[in-house]
Amino acid sequence: MLVSSNIFDICRNLYLTHDKNAYEGPGKTTVTFISKEMGSQIYVNHCDQEATAELFGVLEGTKSGVSSNEVDHILKNDYNFRDIILYALGVGATVQEPNDIRYLYENADEFAILPTYFVLYGPMGCMSSSIVQDAVPFILDPTQILHGEQYLEIHKRLPTEATVETRFKIQDVLDKGKGTVVLVQHDTYDVATGEKLSSGQISTFIVGSGGFKGKRTSTFAIPTVDPPTRKPDITVKQKTSDDQAALYRLSGDLNPLHIDPNIAMMGGFKKPILHGLCSLGFSARHILQTYAAGDPHLFKSIKVRFAKPVIPGQTLRTDMWRNGNRIHFQTSIHETGVPVITGAYVDLLEVKMGIPRANPCSAKTNLDSDAIFAAMSEQVKLNQDQAKKVNAVFLYNITVDGKQTSEWTLDLKNGEVHKGKPKSGKADATLTLEDKDMVEIALGKLNPQLAFMRGKLKITGNIMLTQKLKSLMETNKAKL
């Protein structure tokens, strides 16, 4: 039986204080253990009741997998704005998405840390220590260790710079027959204040290691929840980069499975796969954009099960169902339809469907209509098929006191909204109006036909095409 290193001293003392030869032979118990310090065999005489009781008491505690109040490992980390930005880039944040600037620019008025940053500490602690190895009755094969499930709950508004301490505790070891599940709790504290910032649970699955007659269920396990049976309320798609795993690993999850082709092949994969926690980060961003107006402070908790691997370069599709403040979601590979995250949900402190400010940077003054176009961009992303039915390109010239201040292109041929002129060709129709009038029309306070008749809205090109914008503007109005 493999004994965890926390009983090494007991085993060593038994070995050193007794005559080895006296304990060889019939009626003796042999316990084999592995330690970083040494490897040996400990011979325990059944008659030595005190020592034997002490040893096997610890062994039984290890075998049962019952969680205690003891901390098995402590990990300290510092982070600052560079780490926050690097993580955000690793989970797909982009300057093309107005909500994401708060994660990418340290001087943004609302600069913040993505709350899922704190899931990093789970695998970091497990990989930098022997706590998982110490918890199981066999020798681990690193290529057979998979991240099965993850839970994270945020307790305080997260600082954008801090020294933190993550405390790890083995909660349970489960025999699943074809594999072993190790439940590890990881709680992170702000060293300066002593406040608990987050609680987490990482479920590690070890392939092909079951059958040691351990228990199959645990009261410590945080369950996943299947989504409603109706069609998703909202879907968001985003393509990952071929270098996504190479970028994400720089935030601290250095498992070679995600970068080394040889290690990936040993693990049964044709090529390195994307971190499951990277896919989690993508989906969490999509949910915050959709149901929290991009506000990370409305995030409470997340739970996911990792079902299948993702290859960097594939497109992630996040399907979402709202149930009160709980957003159920399932993440799939868009190209194949294969679910990669299942039974997942995000709990929000509040659902906020209002639109966020566009590009909230302290160094720049934004027009009110920028937020309107940001909302239109979200609607086009969420309703690609409907948008492409319009099959036209519109250019908006936005003025302030009669002076042109900005341009926005509504490209419904390619299903995108961006600042500036059309990327190719000419607009089918050009609309010129004041910033305040654009807002009034979007809010339904100014009839566009009346604005046109009064000269507040000027249209050149195919005027009739603008009639097709009605449904999009109505949807936008409801969102606003």
N, C-alpha and C positions, 0 to 999 in steps of 0.2 A: 504494500500500500504506500502510495506517495504521500508524504507528510508535509504540510506547509511550513515555511521557514519560521513562523512564529512559535513553533515548538522545538526549534533546533537546539536551544539551550537545554531543554529537558532531556532530549535524546542524547546529547553530548555528555551531559552529567551522568546519565545512567551508564553510558559506555565507559566513562573514565573512572567511575567509582565502583565498578564491579569487575570481577574476573571474567574475561570473555570466555575462557575455556569452560568455566563452570556453567555457562548457559547454552552450550552447544549440545544438541542431542534431543531425544524424545521429550515431549512435554514442554518444550520451550516455544516462545512466540518470536518470530523474526519480523522486524519492521524495517523496511527499506525507505530511505529518504534521500532527497537531493537538496543540496544547499550551495550557495555561491562559495562558501568558505571551504567545504570539503564534501566528499561523498563517502558513505560507509554503511555498515549494517549495525543495528542496535539489537542486542539480544536481551530480552526481558524475561526474567524468571517469574512464572505464575505465582510463586510463593512470596515474592517481593511485593506485597499487597499495596503498600503506600506509594512506591514509585510507579507501579503498574497502573494504579487508579489515577494517579496524576496524569500520566501519559495518555491513557485511553479516554480520560475525561476531555482532554483537549482534542484528541482525535475525533471523538463523537461530536463535539461542537463544530468542528470543521466539516464533518460529514453531513450534519443536519442542515447546514447552510442558513441557520436562523440568524437574523440580523441582531446586532447588539449596538450599544451606544458608542463603542470604541471606533476610532478613526483608523483606517488601515493605511492611508497614504495622504500626504499633504503636498500640494503643488502651488508654488508662488509664481506670479506673473505680473509684469508691468505692461501697460498698453497706453498708447497716446493716439493722436489724430492720424498718424501714418498707418498704424495697425487697423484703425477703423476704416480708413479709405481702402486699404489693400483688401480687407475682407469683403467690403461692399463690391469692389470690382470682381472679386472671386465668385460672388453669387449673382453676377449679371447686372449690377447697377450700371447705368449709362447716363451720360450727359444728354442723350436724346430724350430721356424721360424726365420731365420737369420735377417730379417728386423726388428723384434720386439725387438731386444736387445737394440736398442736406446731408447725404452720406459721403459725398465726394469732395466737398470744398470746406476746409476748416474755418473759413471766414464767412460762411453762409449764416444768415441771421438765426436759422433754426438747425444749425449743425448738430447732428445726433448720431448715436451708435445704433446700428441695426440690432435689435434685441437678440436675434439668433446668433450673434457673435459668441454668446456665452455657451453655446453647445460645443465650441471648440475644446473646452477644457476636459470634457469627458474622454474622448480618445487620446488626448495628450497625456492625461494622467495614467490611463491604462497602458499606453505604450511605453511610458517612461518609468514604469515600476513593474514589480512582479505580482501585483495584487490578484490578477486573474489567474496566473499560474499557481499561486499559492492556494487558490480557492478550489481547484479541481484535482481529482485523484488520478491524474495521468499527465504525461508530458505533452505540452502544447506544440502543434505544428503551426507556425505563424501564417502559412499560406492557406490554412483552413479556418481562419478566424474572420467572421463577417459581422458587420454592424446590423443587428436585427431590428431593433426598435429604439426610439429616442423620445424622451419627454423633457420639456423645459418650462419652468415657470419663473416669471420675473416678479420680484417683490418691491423693488424701489425704482425710482427714475434713475437710469444708468448714467454714471458720469462719463464724460468724453476723455478722461485721463485718470488713471488710478493704478494703485498697486493692489492686487487681489490675491486672496488665498482660497484655493479650492480643496475641500476636505472630502476624501473618498471613503466609502464604506461598502464592503460586500454585503448585499442584502440576502441573496439566495443563490443556490446552484440547483438547476433543474435538469433531470434526465428526460430528454425528449425522444429517446430511442435511437433515432438516426443522428442525433447530435446533442450537445449540451448548451444550455442557456445560463449565462452568468449575469445576474442583475447587480449593477453597480450604481450606487447613489453618489451624486457629486453636487455639493453645495458650495457656492462661491460667496465670499465675504469681502467687503471693503476693509483693507488693513487699517486705513486711517481712522475710520469711524467704528469699525466692528460690526456694521450692519450687514445682514444677509441680503445679497443682491439677487441671487437666483438659486433655484433648486432644480436638480436634473436627475434623470435616470437613464442610463445607457444599458441596453440589453444586447449582450454579446452572444452570438451564436457560433459554436465550434462544430464544424461539419464532421460527421463520422465518428463521434466520440461518445455516443450514448451507450446505454446498456450496462451501467454500473449500479443499477437498482436504486437509484435515487428517486426523490419525489418528482412529480410531473407538474405540479401547480404551486403557486405562491400567493400569499395574501399581499405581498409587497408589489406585485406586478400592477402597473397602471395600464388598464385595458385600452385597446383601440376601439373605435366606434364606426360602424359602417354608415355611409351616407344615405340620405333618403332615396327612394326608388324612382322618384321623378327625374326628368331631364335636368342637367345642371342649370342653375340660375344664370351663371356667368362663366365664361371660359376665357382664359388668357393664354396666349402662346408666345414663346420666346426661344430663339435658337441659341444653343450654347456654342462656344468657340472650340475649335480643335485643340486649343491650348488651355481650356477651362480647368482641367485637373492640375496642370502644371502651375497655373496661377493660384488656384485655391490652396494648394498644399503649402504655399509660402506663409499662410496664416497659422501654421503649426501642425497640421495633420499630415505628417511625413511618411505615412504608410507607403512603401515602395510599390504596392499593388497598383497604385494609381499613376505610376510614372515609368516603372521598369518593365519592359515587355517580357523579359524572362521570368520575373516574379509573377506577372499576370498569367503567363502560360502554366506555371506551376500551380496556380490557383484555379485553373480550369477555364481561363478566359483567353480569347484570341488576341486581345490587345488590352492595354491598361484601361480601367474603367473609371468613371467619374465617382467622386466621393458621394455617398448617399446624403451626407449633411450639406453638400453643395446644392443638390437638387432641393433639399428642404429649404435652403436659403432663398432659392429662386421662387419657390411657391409662397413662402412667407411674404416676400416683397410683393408678389402679385395680389395677395390678400389684403395687405396694408394699403396698396394703391386703390383697390376696389372698394373696400368696406371701412377703411379708416381715414380716407382722404390723404393717404400718405403719412399719417401721424404715427410714428413708432411708439409713442408714449401710451397709445391705446391698446397695445399688445399686452396680454396677460399670460397666455400659455400656449404650448403646441405639443401635439402627440402624433407620431407617425410610425408606420411599419414600412420597412424597406423590402419591396417585393422582388424586384428585378434590377439588373444593372443598367446603367446608361453609358453609352460611348460618347466621349467628348465630340461635339460637332452635331449631335442630334438635337432635335427641337423638343422642348418640354411644353406640355399642355396641362395647365392647371384648371380643372373643373371644380366649380364652387357651388355649394348649396348653403343658403342662410337659414339658420334656425335660432331666432333671437340674437343673442350676442355670440353664439357659437357658429363658426363658419366651417362646415364639413368640406373636405376637399380630397380629390384624387388626382395624382400627377401621372401622366402617361407620356410615352414617346409618340409624338405626333405622326412621325413617318410610319410607324408600325401599329399604333394603337395599343401597345402593350403597357399595362399599368406598372409603374415603378414605385409609387408610394400609395399605400392603401390604408383604409381604416383611420384616416387622418382628420384632425380638426385643429382649428385655432380658436381660442377663447379671447374675445376682446372686452375691454372695460366698457366700451361704448361703440356702437356702429355709427359711423359718420359718413354719410353719402355725399356731403357737399364737396365741391371741387376745391383743391388746394391752390395756393399761389403758384404761379409759374416761375421757375428759376428764382427762388427766394434767396438772392445773394445781397449782402449788405453793400456791395460795391456798385449795385445797379438798381435804378428805379424802373419798375415794371409798369406797363399799361394795364388797366383793369381788364381790357379785352384779352390780354395774354392768357389769363386764367380760363376764359371762355374757349379759346382755341386748345388749351390743354385738356379741357373736358371733352371737346369735340374729338380730339385725338384718341382719348380713352374709348369713346363710343364707337369710333371707326375700328379700333383694334378689336373690340368685343363683338362687333357686328360686321365682319368682313364681307359676308355674302350680300347683305342688304346694301352696304356701301357701294360695292362694285356694280350693282344693278343700275346705279345712276350713270356710271361709265362716262364721267366728265371731270375736267380739272378746273377749279375755281381759284382765282387769285384775289385776295382781299388787300386793299390798300387802306391802312388805318391812319387817320389824321388826328391831330390835336390843334384846335383853333385854326383849321384849314391847312395846316402844314403836315405833309406826310411824315409819319414817324416810324411806321413798321409795315412789313409785308408778311402775309401768311398764305401758304398754298394748301388748299384742300384737294388732294389728289385722290379722287374716288375711282380712278382707273386702276391704280395700284394699291389702294386702301391705306393711305397714310396722310398725316397732317404734319407739316413742318414749317418752320419760319423761313422766309425768303421766297424767291421766285421759283417757278416750276423747275425741277431738275433737268427736264428735257422737253423740248417743244414749247408751244404757247398755251396759255390758258384758254379754255373754251368761253369763259365769261370772267370779266373783271368787275369786282364790286368795290366802290370807294365810299367810305363813310367815317364819321367821327368815332373816336374811341368810346365815348359815353353812349352814342346811339347804338353801337354794336352790342353793348351790354344791355341796353334797354330792349332791343329786339330779342336777344337771347333769353331774357327774363320774361318775355311776353308782355312787356309794358308798352312796346311800340310796335304797331302793325307794320311789317315790311312794305306792304303795298302802299300804305299811307305815307311811309317814309320816302318811298320812291316818288310819289306824286308831289310831295312837298320839297323835293330836291335834297333831302337829307341822305338818300341812298342813290348813288349813281351807278349805273350798270352799262357796260359796253360788251360787245360780243353777242353770244346767243342768250338773249334774255329769257327765253322760254325754259332753258335748262335750269334756271334758278328755282323754278316751281318744284323741281325734284328734291330740293333741299328741305322741303317742309317737314318730312317725317323725321329727318335727322335733327332739325331744330326743335321739334316737339319733344323728342327724347331728351335732348340736351336741356330743355326747359324743365322737364320733370326732375332731372338730376340736380339742376341748380336750385 
